């Protein structure tokens, strides 16, 4: 299990990198940033100790397809329907992180020029669970460079104690339905017994 710790680039003396968060102990290049790790559709897991696991098995990025009106515009009703469909797929769509329209836009769609850094990176690193940044396609299957950030809790097997022995974080969920479990440790314990 490869656990990575991220720190503010400026705390490593890299004032030229703005609000990026980079791997601790790295040279602090943009390729070492949390933004680079979370390239489109790459699911990562944030642990209680604020470290990141980059290789996550059996948890896949959802398809982020959003409807548009006849003119190809994404309206508020389309965003709400998209958020609802992702919720039913087990993913929580983050909203309010975009600085489009001078920060007045509170929806889920991030502009192609925006990055995972600053307060958003800090929020991700402080919220255990699975995280993914997904490129958005519209109902005409045309990607436009926009993207969304989504989160889901880790679901363990067990009721009072997890099968894997991990102490669940405040966001974790414990269930007795093995088909809902997305914790690799729990799956390994159940399948080996």
PyMOL commands that set and color helices and strands:
alter all, ss='L'
color gray80, all
select helices_A, chain A and resi 9-12+15-17+30-32+34-37+76-88+100-103+118-125+178-180+184-192
alter helices_A, ss='H'
color red, helices_A
select strands_A, chain A and resi 3-8+21-23+44-46+51-53+64-66+92-93+129-138+143-152+155-157+173-175
alter strands_A, ss='S'
color yellow, strands_A
deselect
rebuild
show_as cartoon
